[in-house]
Amino acid sequence: MPDAMLTTSGRAETPNAARYLGQLCKHFAHKITVDYDGDAAPDHGTAHFPWGTCRMTATAEALTMDVTADSAEGLDRIRAVVDDHLGRFAWRETLALAWTPPAGG
């Protein structure tokens, strides 16, 4: 059992954040458990990966990801999956998340 969870956050400025959050949640839900509330303000979604959790928030200005895992490898795997899929969905904008260094542990 780990002593503490590791966390990192990513943010991308885009007026299309709600659309991307919805696409990510619907896509991830084909393989993992996802909680999605597109009727909230701001929109929220949580993807429950085997390696940790990614909480997503979409505002009118930005898409934010808060990732929690019990290992650095878990953080890296979730970030890689999110980055890959967001890159595919947001190819018109060449959107990329700016990630903070991991904390905790």
N, C-alpha and C positions, 0 to 999 in steps of 0.2 A: 504494500500500500504506500503510495507516495506521500511525502510530508506535506506538499502544497501543490496546488494546481498552477500551471503556467498560463499566461494570457498574452495576447497581442491584439492589436486593433489595426484595421485598414480602412482607408477613406478615399473616395473618389468623387470629385466634384462633377455633377451631371444633372441636367434638368430631367433626365429619364430614369432616375433612381427607382421609382416605384415600378416601372415596367420591368427593369432588370431584376429587381427583387422578386417579383412575381414569376418571371421566367426561371430564375434559379430555384425557387421553392418548388415549382411544379416539376422541374426536371429532376431535382434531387429526390422528390417524393416517389419516383419510380423505383428507387433502390433502398432508401432509408426513411426513417420516420421524420416528418417535417411538420411543424406547427406554423400556420400562416394566417395572418389577419390582414387582409387587404382593405378592410373597412375601417381600420383604425387610422388615426392621424397622429403621428406619422405611421406608415405601414411598417409591420414587423413580421419577421419570420425567424424560426429557429430550426436549424438542421442538426440532427443528432447522428453524427458520424460514429463509426466504431472506435475512433481514436480521440473523440472529444466533441465539443459543441461549437457551432457557429451561429451567433445571434446577429441577425441582419436588420438594419433600420434604413428606411428610405424617407428622406425629406424632399422638399421642393428643390433643394440645392445639392444634395449629396447622398451617396450610398455609403453606409458604414457597416463594417464587419467587426464583431468582437468574438474572438476565438479563445476557447479554454480547452486545455488538454492536460493530461497528467505526465506528458513527456515532451521533450523537444521534437522528437520524431513525429508525434501526434500533431503538434502545431504545424510542422512543416508539411505534413501530408494534407491537412485541411487547407492550409494556405495555397498549396499547389493545385488542389482540386478547384477551389474557388477562383483562383487566378485564371486557370485554364478555361473554365466555363464562362466566366465573365468576359474574358477576351473573345470568346466565340460569339456570345450574345451581343456584345457591344462593339463589334468590329468596325462599324461605321464611325465610331468616335475614337477608336484605338484607346479605349478606356483601360486604365490600370490603377489598382489600389496602391496607395502609399501606406506601407506597413510600419508600425512602431516596433522597436526591438522588444523581444519577449521579456516579460517580467514574472516574478514569482519563483517558486521552486525552492 
